[in-house]
């Protein structure tokens, strides 16, 4: 069962195709998520290694892409989650909505974790916006 943790929304002055291409390719994650040390493609999966302070030091990501909705499915890490990016065309470019869902029940204090994770993911989302703008 999935549990919604947070939502971030950001408007970016860019083309829909530019943001779709960047999000659909996890090999480019290190460009906008600074704690990622490496991303290795293995078949249709991506093995991600992060720095020492990360909750998931190692995880395997698969991507589902339906055009305006791109989902990262993170498995085999300490914390399993789905990160859903929903893209909407707006007057000035593209609105990116980012939703984080945890997959299983865990003993994490979500009331404490959610604001910290929301902030960290939002900082990364802003980095993404700078790259594509």
N, CA, C and O atoms as CSV, one atom per row, in Angstrom:
chain,resi,resn,atom,element,x,y,z
A,1,UNK,N,N,0.841,-1.181,0.000
A,1,UNK,CA,C,0.000,0.000,0.000
A,1,UNK,C,C,0.883,1.240,0.000
A,1,UNK,O,O,1.865,1.311,0.739
A,2,UNK,N,N,0.533,2.206,-0.822
A,2,UNK,CA,C,1.309,3.431,-0.902
A,2,UNK,C,C,0.781,4.471,0.070
A,2,UNK,O,O,-0.424,4.590,0.294
A,3,UNK,N,N,1.714,5.220,0.639
A,3,UNK,CA,C,1.338,6.300,1.538
A,3,UNK,C,C,1.943,7.588,1.002
A,3,UNK,O,O,3.162,7.691,0.860
A,4,UNK,N,N,1.090,8.582,0.701
A,4,UNK,CA,C,1.562,9.867,0.204
A,4,UNK,C,C,2.340,10.575,1.303
A,4,UNK,O,O,1.893,10.647,2.448
A,5,UNK,N,N,3.509,11.098,0.944
A,5,UNK,CA,C,4.357,11.777,1.916
A,5,UNK,C,C,4.323,13.281,1.697
A,5,UNK,O,O,4.140,14.038,2.651
A,6,UNK,N,N,4.499,13.732,0.446
A,6,UNK,CA,C,4.464,15.165,0.166
A,6,UNK,C,C,4.260,15.404,-1.321
A,6,UNK,O,O,4.358,14.495,-2.145
A,7,UNK,N,N,3.967,16.677,-1.637
A,7,UNK,CA,C,3.864,17.161,-3.009
A,7,UNK,C,C,4.648,18.457,-3.122
A,7,UNK,O,O,4.530,19.333,-2.265
A,8,UNK,N,N,5.446,18.585,-4.169
A,8,UNK,CA,C,6.104,19.839,-4.530
A,8,UNK,C,C,5.620,20.229,-5.919
A,8,UNK,O,O,5.417,19.371,-6.778
A,9,UNK,N,N,5.435,21.533,-6.137
A,9,UNK,CA,C,5.005,22.030,-7.448
A,9,UNK,C,C,5.907,23.190,-7.839
A,9,UNK,O,O,6.191,24.071,-7.027
A,10,UNK,N,N,6.356,23.181,-9.092
A,10,UNK,CA,C,7.243,24.222,-9.580
A,10,UNK,C,C,6.936,24.492,-11.047
A,10,UNK,O,O,6.796,23.558,-11.837
A,11,UNK,N,N,6.830,25.768,-11.412
A,11,UNK,CA,C,6.658,26.158,-12.807
A,11,UNK,C,C,8.030,26.467,-13.399
A,11,UNK,O,O,8.851,27.137,-12.774
A,12,UNK,N,N,8.268,25.965,-14.621
A,12,UNK,CA,C,9.558,26.118,-15.276
A,12,UNK,C,C,9.336,26.670,-16.677
A,12,UNK,O,O,8.439,26.230,-17.396
A,13,UNK,N,N,10.161,27.635,-17.053
A,13,UNK,CA,C,10.102,28.179,-18.402
A,13,UNK,C,C,10.955,27.285,-19.298
A,13,UNK,O,O,12.159,27.495,-19.445
A,14,UNK,N,N,10.316,26.302,-19.885
A,14,UNK,CA,C,11.000,25.342,-20.752
A,14,UNK,C,C,9.968,24.643,-21.623
A,14,UNK,O,O,8.764,24.857,-21.480
A,15,UNK,N,N,10.454,23.814,-22.516
A,15,UNK,CA,C,9.538,23.043,-23.356
A,15,UNK,C,C,9.172,21.738,-22.660
A,15,UNK,O,O,9.929,21.225,-21.836
A,16,UNK,N,N,8.027,21.220,-22.997
A,16,UNK,CA,C,7.581,19.941,-22.454
A,16,UNK,C,C,8.561,18.828,-22.840
A,16,UNK,O,O,8.898,17.985,-22.009
A,17,UNK,N,N,9.015,18.822,-24.090
A,17,UNK,CA,C,9.907,17.749,-24.538
A,17,UNK,C,C,11.249,17.783,-23.815
A,17,UNK,O,O,11.835,16.733,-23.552
A,18,UNK,N,N,11.737,18.968,-23.493
A,18,UNK,CA,C,13.013,19.075,-22.779
A,18,UNK,C,C,12.952,18.473,-21.395
A,18,UNK,O,O,13.852,17.731,-21.000
A,19,UNK,N,N,11.908,18.779,-20.653
A,19,UNK,CA,C,11.777,18.259,-19.292
A,19,UNK,C,C,11.459,16.767,-19.321
A,19,UNK,O,O,11.939,16.017,-18.471
A,20,UNK,N,N,10.655,16.329,-20.288
A,20,UNK,CA,C,10.351,14.897,-20.413
A,20,UNK,C,C,11.624,14.094,-20.668
A,20,UNK,O,O,11.835,13.046,-20.058
A,21,UNK,N,N,12.459,14.583,-21.556
A,21,UNK,CA,C,13.691,13.867,-21.897
A,21,UNK,C,C,14.622,13.760,-20.695
A,21,UNK,O,O,15.219,12.708,-20.466
A,22,UNK,N,N,14.749,14.825,-19.936
A,22,UNK,CA,C,15.635,14.811,-18.773
A,22,UNK,C,C,15.114,13.875,-17.691
A,22,UNK,O,O,15.874,13.080,-17.138
A,23,UNK,N,N,13.825,13.964,-17.385
A,23,UNK,CA,C,13.259,13.119,-16.333
A,23,UNK,C,C,13.226,11.642,-16.726
A,23,UNK,O,O,13.360,10.771,-15.866
A,24,UNK,N,N,13.052,11.356,-17.997
A,24,UNK,CA,C,12.937,9.965,-18.442
A,24,UNK,C,C,14.276,9.231,-18.467
A,24,UNK,O,O,14.314,8.022,-18.696
A,25,UNK,N,N,15.367,9.947,-18.234
A,25,UNK,CA,C,16.696,9.339,-18.291
A,25,UNK,C,C,17.395,9.428,-16.936
A,25,UNK,O,O,18.082,10.414,-16.669
A,26,UNK,N,N,17.238,8.421,-16.076
A,26,UNK,CA,C,17.861,8.459,-14.750
A,26,UNK,C,C,19.382,8.565,-14.776
A,26,UNK,O,O,19.985,8.920,-13.763
A,27,UNK,N,N,20.015,8.268,-15.903
A,27,UNK,CA,C,21.470,8.430,-15.983
A,27,UNK,C,C,21.877,9.886,-15.815
A,27,UNK,O,O,23.048,10.183,-15.575
A,28,UNK,N,N,20.914,10.795,-15.940
A,28,UNK,CA,C,21.198,12.227,-15.788
A,28,UNK,C,C,20.844,12.754,-14.398
A,28,UNK,O,O,20.940,13.955,-14.146
A,29,UNK,N,N,20.436,11.865,-13.504
A,29,UNK,CA,C,20.059,12.287,-12.148
A,29,UNK,C,C,21.156,13.077,-11.446
A,29,UNK,O,O,20.870,14.038,-10.732
A,30,UNK,N,N,22.408,12.679,-11.645
A,30,UNK,CA,C,23.509,13.360,-10.957
A,30,UNK,C,C,23.609,14.838,-11.331
A,30,UNK,O,O,24.227,15.617,-10.605
A,31,UNK,N,N,23.013,15.231,-12.448
A,31,UNK,CA,C,23.046,16.632,-12.871
A,31,UNK,C,C,22.217,17.526,-11.959
A,31,UNK,O,O,22.502,18.716,-11.829
A,32,UNK,N,N,21.184,16.956,-11.324
A,32,UNK,CA,C,20.313,17.783,-10.497
A,32,UNK,C,C,20.088,17.236,-9.093
A,32,UNK,O,O,19.380,17.854,-8.298
A,33,UNK,N,N,20.677,16.094,-8.780
A,33,UNK,CA,C,20.622,15.537,-7.422
A,33,UNK,C,C,22.072,15.342,-6.972
A,33,UNK,O,O,22.685,14.325,-7.298
A,34,UNK,N,N,22.626,16.305,-6.227
A,34,UNK,CA,C,24.068,16.305,-5.966
A,34,UNK,C,C,24.595,15.156,-5.112
A,34,UNK,O,O,25.788,14.857,-5.176
A,35,UNK,N,N,23.750,14.502,-4.315
A,35,UNK,CA,C,24.282,13.412,-3.486
A,35,UNK,C,C,24.399,12.088,-4.249
A,35,UNK,O,O,24.868,11.094,-3.694
A,36,UNK,N,N,23.975,12.070,-5.511
A,36,UNK,CA,C,24.123,10.855,-6.320
A,36,UNK,C,C,25.557,10.777,-6.836
A,36,UNK,O,O,26.055,11.687,-7.499
A,37,UNK,N,N,26.197,9.666,-6.511
A,37,UNK,CA,C,27.584,9.463,-6.926
A,37,UNK,C,C,27.682,8.726,-8.251
A,37,UNK,O,O,28.572,9.004,-9.056
A,38,UNK,N,N,26.758,7.775,-8.483
A,38,UNK,CA,C,26.799,7.051,-9.756
A,38,UNK,C,C,25.429,6.480,-10.090
A,38,UNK,O,O,24.626,6.166,-9.212
A,39,UNK,N,N,25.192,6.357,-11.392
A,39,UNK,CA,C,23.995,5.695,-11.920
A,39,UNK,C,C,24.477,4.752,-13.018
A,39,UNK,O,O,25.089,5.178,-13.997
A,40,UNK,N,N,24.190,3.469,-12.839
A,40,UNK,CA,C,24.615,2.454,-13.797
A,40,UNK,C,C,23.384,1.780,-14.391
A,40,UNK,O,O,22.551,1.232,-13.669
A,41,UNK,N,N,23.283,1.828,-15.718
A,41,UNK,CA,C,22.159,1.184,-16.401
A,41,UNK,C,C,22.429,-0.304,-16.537
A,41,UNK,O,O,23.483,-0.716,-17.022
A,42,UNK,N,N,21.454,-1.114,-16.097
A,42,UNK,CA,C,21.522,-2.567,-16.236
A,42,UNK,C,C,20.163,-3.006,-16.776
A,42,UNK,O,O,19.170,-3.033,-16.048
A,43,UNK,N,N,20.134,-3.348,-18.062
A,43,UNK,CA,C,18.883,-3.667,-18.754
A,43,UNK,C,C,17.948,-2.462,-18.627
A,43,UNK,O,O,18.329,-1.355,-19.008
A,44,UNK,N,N,16.748,-2.649,-18.107
A,44,UNK,CA,C,15.784,-1.550,-17.970
A,44,UNK,C,C,15.782,-0.975,-16.560
A,44,UNK,O,O,14.838,-0.292,-16.163
A,45,UNK,N,N,16.844,-1.254,-15.805
A,45,UNK,CA,C,16.949,-0.756,-14.432
A,45,UNK,C,C,18.189,0.117,-14.297
A,45,UNK,O,O,19.107,0.065,-15.115
A,46,UNK,N,N,18.186,0.920,-13.239
A,46,UNK,CA,C,19.300,1.817,-12.982
A,46,UNK,C,C,19.739,1.649,-11.535
A,46,UNK,O,O,18.958,1.878,-10.610
A,47,UNK,N,N,20.986,1.250,-11.345
A,47,UNK,CA,C,21.535,1.106,-10.004
A,47,UNK,C,C,22.103,2.456,-9.590
A,47,UNK,O,O,22.983,3.005,-10.254
A,48,UNK,N,N,21.586,2.983,-8.480
A,48,UNK,CA,C,21.958,4.313,-8.013
A,48,UNK,C,C,22.743,4.187,-6.715
A,48,UNK,O,O,22.347,3.463,-5.802
A,49,UNK,N,N,23.861,4.903,-6.648
A,49,UNK,CA,C,24.661,4.979,-5.429
A,49,UNK,C,C,24.698,6.431,-4.988
A,49,UNK,O,O,24.987,7.331,-5.777
A,50,UNK,N,N,24.398,6.643,-3.708
A,50,UNK,CA,C,24.374,7.989,-3.135
A,50,UNK,C,C,25.462,8.119,-2.083
A,50,UNK,O,O,26.109,7.143,-1.702
A,51,UNK,N,N,25.647,9.358,-1.624
A,51,UNK,CA,C,26.632,9.648,-0.591
A,51,UNK,C,C,26.255,9.057,0.753
A,51,UNK,O,O,25.156,8.534,0.934
A,52,UNK,N,N,27.181,9.148,1.689
A,52,UNK,CA,C,27.047,8.500,2.999
A,52,UNK,C,C,25.849,8.985,3.806
A,52,UNK,O,O,25.312,8.211,4.599
A,53,UNK,N,N,25.413,10.211,3.644
A,53,UNK,CA,C,24.320,10.737,4.454
A,53,UNK,C,C,22.926,10.398,3.967
A,53,UNK,O,O,21.945,10.753,4.619
A,54,UNK,N,N,22.816,9.724,2.842
A,54,UNK,CA,C,21.508,9.440,2.245
A,54,UNK,C,C,20.804,8.282,2.943
A,54,UNK,O,O,21.451,7.361,3.442
A,55,UNK,N,N,19.472,8.336,2.975
A,55,UNK,CA,C,18.702,7.209,3.503
A,55,UNK,C,C,18.920,5.964,2.653
A,55,UNK,O,O,19.134,4.872,3.180
A,56,UNK,N,N,18.864,6.131,1.351
A,56,UNK,CA,C,19.127,5.022,0.423
A,56,UNK,C,C,20.514,5.220,-0.178
A,56,UNK,O,O,20.687,5.986,-1.125
A,57,UNK,N,N,21.483,4.532,0.374
A,57,UNK,CA,C,22.833,4.617,-0.191
A,57,UNK,C,C,22.902,3.874,-1.524
A,57,UNK,O,O,23.638,4.264,-2.430
A,58,UNK,N,N,22.126,2.804,-1.627
A,58,UNK,CA,C,22.040,2.022,-2.861
A,58,UNK,C,C,20.566,1.722,-3.118
A,58,UNK,O,O,19.821,1.379,-2.200
A,59,UNK,N,N,20.159,1.857,-4.376
A,59,UNK,CA,C,18.787,1.539,-4.756
A,59,UNK,C,C,18.767,1.186,-6.229
A,59,UNK,O,O,19.704,1.492,-6.966
A,60,UNK,N,N,17.698,0.542,-6.649
A,60,UNK,CA,C,17.494,0.215,-8.059
A,60,UNK,C,C,16.234,0.942,-8.504
A,60,UNK,O,O,15.171,0.797,-7.901
A,61,UNK,N,N,16.369,1.722,-9.562
A,61,UNK,CA,C,15.249,2.520,-10.065
A,61,UNK,C,C,14.816,1.986,-11.423
A,61,UNK,O,O,15.642,1.717,-12.295
A,62,UNK,N,N,13.510,1.838,-11.583
A,62,UNK,CA,C,12.920,1.614,-12.900
A,62,UNK,C,C,12.027,2.818,-13.182
A,62,UNK,O,O,11.561,3.490,-12.262
A,63,UNK,N,N,11.798,3.078,-14.452
A,63,UNK,CA,C,11.040,4.262,-14.849
A,63,UNK,C,C,9.822,3.848,-15.654
A,63,UNK,O,O,9.909,3.021,-16.562
A,64,UNK,N,N,8.680,4.439,-15.305
A,64,UNK,CA,C,7.463,4.315,-16.092
A,64,UNK,C,C,7.208,5.685,-16.704
A,64,UNK,O,O,7.180,6.692,-15.996
A,65,UNK,N,N,7.023,5.722,-18.024
A,65,UNK,CA,C,6.874,6.998,-18.712
A,65,UNK,C,C,5.625,6.962,-19.581
A,65,UNK,O,O,5.547,6.207,-20.550
A,66,UNK,N,N,4.642,7.795,-19.218
A,66,UNK,CA,C,3.438,7.899,-20.042
A,66,UNK,C,C,3.352,9.273,-20.694
A,66,UNK,O,O,2.262,9.725,-21.045
A,67,UNK,N,N,4.481,9.935,-20.856
A,67,UNK,CA,C,4.499,11.245,-21.492
A,67,UNK,C,C,4.412,12.370,-20.488
A,67,UNK,O,O,5.411,13.028,-20.196
A,68,UNK,N,N,3.224,12.593,-19.958
A,68,UNK,CA,C,3.062,13.673,-18.986
A,68,UNK,C,C,3.162,13.179,-17.546
A,68,UNK,O,O,3.039,13.971,-16.612
A,69,UNK,N,N,3.383,11.883,-17.357
A,69,UNK,CA,C,3.603,11.340,-16.017
A,69,UNK,C,C,4.791,10.381,-16.072
A,69,UNK,O,O,4.762,9.361,-16.761
A,70,UNK,N,N,5.826,10.737,-15.334
A,70,UNK,CA,C,7.040,9.928,-15.280
A,70,UNK,C,C,7.237,9.506,-13.834
A,70,UNK,O,O,7.284,10.345,-12.935
A,71,UNK,N,N,7.353,8.197,-13.613
A,71,UNK,CA,C,7.459,7.672,-12.251
A,71,UNK,C,C,8.769,6.931,-12.078
A,71,UNK,O,O,9.126,6.073,-12.885
A,72,UNK,N,N,9.483,7.273,-11.007
A,72,UNK,CA,C,10.671,6.529,-10.593
A,72,UNK,C,C,10.224,5.551,-9.521
A,72,UNK,O,O,9.695,5.957,-8.486
A,73,UNK,N,N,10.434,4.277,-9.763
A,73,UNK,CA,C,10.108,3.234,-8.795
A,73,UNK,C,C,11.422,2.817,-8.141
A,73,UNK,O,O,12.250,2.164,-8.776
A,74,UNK,N,N,11.617,3.185,-6.895
A,74,UNK,CA,C,12.853,2.866,-6.186
A,74,UNK,C,C,12.652,1.616,-5.342
A,74,UNK,O,O,11.761,1.557,-4.494
A,75,UNK,N,N,13.501,0.613,-5.590
A,75,UNK,CA,C,13.427,-0.647,-4.865
A,75,UNK,C,C,14.827,-1.045,-4.408
A,75,UNK,O,O,15.829,-0.487,-4.853
A,76,UNK,N,N,14.867,-2.009,-3.523
A,76,UNK,CA,C,16.101,-2.597,-3.011
A,76,UNK,C,C,16.935,-1.620,-2.193
A,76,UNK,O,O,18.113,-1.873,-1.942
A,77,UNK,N,N,16.347,-0.522,-1.782
A,77,UNK,CA,C,17.013,0.400,-0.872
A,77,UNK,C,C,16.405,0.257,0.513
A,77,UNK,O,O,15.460,-0.507,0.709
A,78,UNK,N,N,16.944,0.985,1.459
A,78,UNK,CA,C,16.417,0.939,2.819
A,78,UNK,C,C,14.972,1.426,2.854
A,78,UNK,O,O,14.153,0.923,3.624
A,79,UNK,N,N,14.668,2.417,2.006
A,79,UNK,CA,C,13.329,2.993,1.925
A,79,UNK,C,C,12.833,2.826,0.490
A,79,UNK,O,O,13.427,3.383,-0.433
A,80,UNK,N,N,11.762,2.073,0.291
A,80,UNK,CA,C,11.222,1.873,-1.049
A,80,UNK,C,C,10.117,2.889,-1.305
A,80,UNK,O,O,9.253,3.110,-0.456
A,81,UNK,N,N,10.153,3.505,-2.486
A,81,UNK,CA,C,9.213,4.586,-2.774
A,81,UNK,C,C,8.943,4.677,-4.267
A,81,UNK,O,O,9.654,4.097,-5.088
A,82,UNK,N,N,7.894,5.424,-4.593
A,82,UNK,CA,C,7.620,5.863,-5.956
A,82,UNK,C,C,7.660,7.381,-5.946
A,82,UNK,O,O,7.042,8.019,-5.093
A,83,UNK,N,N,8.383,7.955,-6.888
A,83,UNK,CA,C,8.436,9.404,-7.056
A,83,UNK,C,C,7.779,9.709,-8.390
A,83,UNK,O,O,8.289,9.331,-9.446
A,84,UNK,N,N,6.640,10.397,-8.337
A,84,UNK,CA,C,5.823,10.638,-9.524
A,84,UNK,C,C,5.951,12.098,-9.947
A,84,UNK,O,O,5.679,13.007,-9.163
A,85,UNK,N,N,6.367,12.310,-11.189
A,85,UNK,CA,C,6.437,13.644,-11.776
A,85,UNK,C,C,5.275,13.773,-12.751
A,85,UNK,O,O,5.183,13.015,-13.717
A,86,UNK,N,N,4.386,14.734,-12.501
A,86,UNK,CA,C,3.273,15.010,-13.400
A,86,UNK,C,C,3.556,16.344,-14.074
A,86,UNK,O,O,3.788,17.346,-13.397
A,87,UNK,N,N,3.538,16.362,-15.403
A,87,UNK,CA,C,3.878,17.551,-16.179
A,87,UNK,C,C,2.619,18.128,-16.807
A,87,UNK,O,O,1.816,17.412,-17.405
A,88,UNK,N,N,2.465,19.440,-16.657
A,88,UNK,CA,C,1.320,20.138,-17.253
A,88,UNK,C,C,1.825,21.345,-18.031
A,88,UNK,O,O,2.659,22.109,-17.544
A,89,UNK,N,N,1.314,21.506,-19.239
A,89,UNK,CA,C,1.639,22.693,-20.022
A,89,UNK,C,C,0.929,23.886,-19.399
A,89,UNK,O,O,-0.280,23.839,-19.175
A,90,UNK,N,N,1.668,24.953,-19.117
A,90,UNK,CA,C,1.091,26.196,-18.608
A,90,UNK,C,C,1.545,27.325,-19.524
A,90,UNK,O,O,2.401,27.128,-20.386
A,91,UNK,N,N,0.972,28.499,-19.334
A,91,UNK,CA,C,1.249,29.622,-20.225
A,91,UNK,C,C,2.739,29.905,-20.367
A,91,UNK,O,O,3.224,30.117,-21.479
A,92,UNK,N,N,3.465,29.911,-19.265
A,92,UNK,CA,C,4.878,30.280,-19.291
A,92,UNK,C,C,5.824,29.098,-19.478
A,92,UNK,O,O,7.040,29.279,-19.423
A,93,UNK,N,N,5.305,27.908,-19.695
A,93,UNK,CA,C,6.180,26.749,-19.858
A,93,UNK,C,C,5.534,25.472,-19.374
A,93,UNK,O,O,4.506,25.041,-19.896
A,94,UNK,N,N,6.159,24.860,-18.353
A,94,UNK,CA,C,5.701,23.570,-17.844
A,94,UNK,C,C,5.622,23.622,-16.323
A,94,UNK,O,O,6.522,24.133,-15.658
A,95,UNK,N,N,4.540,23.089,-15.791
A,95,UNK,CA,C,4.420,22.927,-14.345
A,95,UNK,C,C,4.794,21.490,-14.012
A,95,UNK,O,O,4.272,20.542,-14.598
A,96,UNK,N,N,5.714,21.351,-13.055
A,96,UNK,CA,C,6.134,20.024,-12.601
A,96,UNK,C,C,5.545,19.796,-11.219
A,96,UNK,O,O,5.788,20.570,-10.293
A,97,UNK,N,N,4.780,18.743,-11.090
A,97,UNK,CA,C,4.281,18.328,-9.778
A,97,UNK,C,C,5.014,17.049,-9.407
A,97,UNK,O,O,5.035,16.083,-10.169
A,98,UNK,N,N,5.612,17.060,-8.227
A,98,UNK,CA,C,6.396,15.929,-7.742
A,98,UNK,C,C,5.705,15.371,-6.505
A,98,UNK,O,O,5.513,16.089,-5.524
A,99,UNK,N,N,5.332,14.095,-6.546
A,99,UNK,CA,C,4.658,13.438,-5.417
A,99,UNK,C,C,5.488,12.244,-4.975
A,99,UNK,O,O,5.881,11.415,-5.796
A,100,UNK,N,N,5.754,12.157,-3.675
A,100,UNK,CA,C,6.494,11.025,-3.127
A,100,UNK,C,C,5.540,10.116,-2.376
A,100,UNK,O,O,4.765,10.563,-1.531
A,101,UNK,N,N,5.609,8.820,-2.701
A,101,UNK,CA,C,4.792,7.797,-2.048
A,101,UNK,C,C,5.707,6.719,-1.479
A,101,UNK,O,O,6.559,6.183,-2.188
A,102,UNK,N,N,5.531,6.405,-0.208
A,102,UNK,CA,C,6.243,5.278,0.386
A,102,UNK,C,C,5.447,4.017,0.123
A,102,UNK,O,O,4.216,4.047,0.112
A,103,UNK,N,N,6.140,2.909,-0.088
A,103,UNK,CA,C,5.468,1.682,-0.487
A,103,UNK,C,C,4.999,0.814,0.652
A,103,UNK,O,O,3.962,0.158,0.546
A,104,UNK,N,N,5.725,0.797,1.716
A,104,UNK,CA,C,5.349,-0.126,2.779
A,104,UNK,C,C,5.324,0.583,4.118
A,104,UNK,O,O,5.824,1.697,4.275
A,105,UNK,N,N,4.732,-0.095,5.063
A,105,UNK,CA,C,4.739,0.429,6.421
A,105,UNK,C,C,6.152,0.292,6.967
A,105,UNK,O,O,6.803,-0.739,6.801
A,106,UNK,N,N,6.602,1.329,7.608
A,106,UNK,CA,C,7.923,1.281,8.219
A,106,UNK,C,C,7.857,2.002,9.558
A,106,UNK,O,O,6.822,2.558,9.926
A,107,UNK,N,N,8.926,1.989,10.251
A,107,UNK,CA,C,8.953,2.596,11.575
A,107,UNK,C,C,9.469,4.024,11.557
A,107,UNK,O,O,9.824,4.569,12.602
A,108,UNK,N,N,9.514,4.627,10.394
A,108,UNK,CA,C,9.988,6.006,10.310
A,108,UNK,C,C,8.946,6.968,10.856
A,108,UNK,O,O,7.752,6.794,10.612
A,109,UNK,N,N,9.384,7.975,11.587
A,109,UNK,CA,C,8.444,9.000,12.056
A,109,UNK,C,C,8.122,9.967,10.910
A,109,UNK,O,O,8.805,10.976,10.736
A,110,UNK,N,N,7.082,9.655,10.131
A,110,UNK,CA,C,6.774,10.448,8.938
A,110,UNK,C,C,6.488,11.902,9.252
A,110,UNK,O,O,6.772,12.774,8.431
A,111,UNK,N,N,5.936,12.183,10.412
A,111,UNK,CA,C,5.663,13.582,10.749
A,111,UNK,C,C,6.959,14.379,10.861
A,111,UNK,O,O,6.959,15.589,10.635
A,112,UNK,N,N,8.055,13.724,11.205
A,112,UNK,CA,C,9.360,14.388,11.256
A,112,UNK,C,C,10.081,14.308,9.914
A,112,UNK,O,O,10.725,15.269,9.493
A,113,UNK,N,N,9.975,13.174,9.250
A,113,UNK,CA,C,10.681,12.957,7.993
A,113,UNK,C,C,10.087,13.763,6.837
A,113,UNK,O,O,10.835,14.283,6.009
A,114,UNK,N,N,8.782,13.873,6.765
A,114,UNK,CA,C,8.120,14.491,5.609
A,114,UNK,C,C,8.596,15.918,5.326
A,114,UNK,O,O,8.923,16.213,4.177
A,115,UNK,N,N,8.652,16.826,6.324
A,115,UNK,CA,C,9.094,18.187,5.998
A,115,UNK,C,C,10.556,18.254,5.548
A,115,UNK,O,O,10.906,19.065,4.691
A,116,UNK,N,N,11.399,17.413,6.120
A,116,UNK,CA,C,12.811,17.392,5.731
A,116,UNK,C,C,12.948,16.865,4.308
A,116,UNK,O,O,13.664,17.445,3.493
A,117,UNK,N,N,12.262,15.767,4.013
A,117,UNK,CA,C,12.307,15.187,2.669
A,117,UNK,C,C,11.697,16.145,1.649
A,117,UNK,O,O,12.237,16.309,0.555
A,118,UNK,N,N,10.586,16.771,1.994
A,118,UNK,CA,C,9.929,17.723,1.088
A,118,UNK,C,C,10.891,18.845,0.709
A,118,UNK,O,O,10.994,19.215,-0.460
A,119,UNK,N,N,11.593,19.380,1.701
A,119,UNK,CA,C,12.546,20.459,1.445
A,119,UNK,C,C,13.690,19.977,0.548
A,119,UNK,O,O,14.031,20.635,-0.435
A,120,UNK,N,N,14.276,18.834,0.887
A,120,UNK,CA,C,15.409,18.313,0.113
A,120,UNK,C,C,15.007,18.023,-1.334
A,120,UNK,O,O,15.742,18.358,-2.262
A,121,UNK,N,N,13.851,17.404,-1.523
A,121,UNK,CA,C,13.388,17.108,-2.877
A,121,UNK,C,C,13.071,18.397,-3.632
A,121,UNK,O,O,13.294,18.472,-4.840
A,122,UNK,N,N,12.554,19.413,-2.939
A,122,UNK,CA,C,12.250,20.683,-3.592
A,122,UNK,C,C,13.525,21.389,-4.055
A,122,UNK,O,O,13.552,21.980,-5.135
A,123,UNK,N,N,14.576,21.328,-3.243
A,123,UNK,CA,C,15.863,21.902,-3.645
A,123,UNK,C,C,16.349,21.223,-4.923
A,123,UNK,O,O,16.822,21.892,-5.842
A,124,UNK,N,N,16.236,19.906,-4.984
A,124,UNK,CA,C,16.635,19.179,-6.196
A,124,UNK,C,C,15.749,19.534,-7.385
A,124,UNK,O,O,16.234,19.640,-8.511
A,125,UNK,N,N,14.460,19.717,-7.140
A,125,UNK,CA,C,13.537,20.108,-8.208
A,125,UNK,C,C,13.918,21.486,-8.760
A,125,UNK,O,O,13.839,21.717,-9.966
A,126,UNK,N,N,14.327,22.390,-7.883
A,126,UNK,CA,C,14.772,23.714,-8.331
A,126,UNK,C,C,16.057,23.615,-9.149
A,126,UNK,O,O,16.237,24.367,-10.107
A,127,UNK,N,N,16.948,22.699,-8.785
A,127,UNK,CA,C,18.159,22.463,-9.592
A,127,UNK,C,C,17.777,21.953,-10.981
A,127,UNK,O,O,18.351,22.372,-11.987
A,128,UNK,N,N,16.811,21.053,-11.022
A,128,UNK,CA,C,16.319,20.540,-12.295
A,128,UNK,C,C,15.804,21.692,-13.159
A,128,UNK,O,O,16.095,21.764,-14.352
A,129,UNK,N,N,15.041,22.586,-12.544
A,129,UNK,CA,C,14.488,23.731,-13.276
A,129,UNK,C,C,15.594,24.614,-13.845
A,129,UNK,O,O,15.461,25.125,-14.957
A,130,UNK,N,N,16.674,24.797,-13.106
A,130,UNK,CA,C,17.792,25.616,-13.591
A,130,UNK,C,C,18.464,24.981,-14.804
A,130,UNK,O,O,18.910,25.682,-15.713
A,131,UNK,N,N,18.533,23.662,-14.812
A,131,UNK,CA,C,19.181,22.963,-15.929
A,131,UNK,C,C,18.378,23.107,-17.216
A,131,UNK,O,O,18.951,23.324,-18.284
A,132,UNK,N,N,17.063,22.988,-17.124
A,132,UNK,CA,C,16.237,22.977,-18.335
A,132,UNK,C,C,15.772,24.360,-18.765
A,132,UNK,O,O,15.282,24.524,-19.882
A,133,UNK,N,N,15.917,25.354,-17.902
A,133,UNK,CA,C,15.436,26.713,-18.232
A,133,UNK,C,C,16.321,27.384,-19.261
A,133,UNK,O,O,16.062,28.524,-19.649
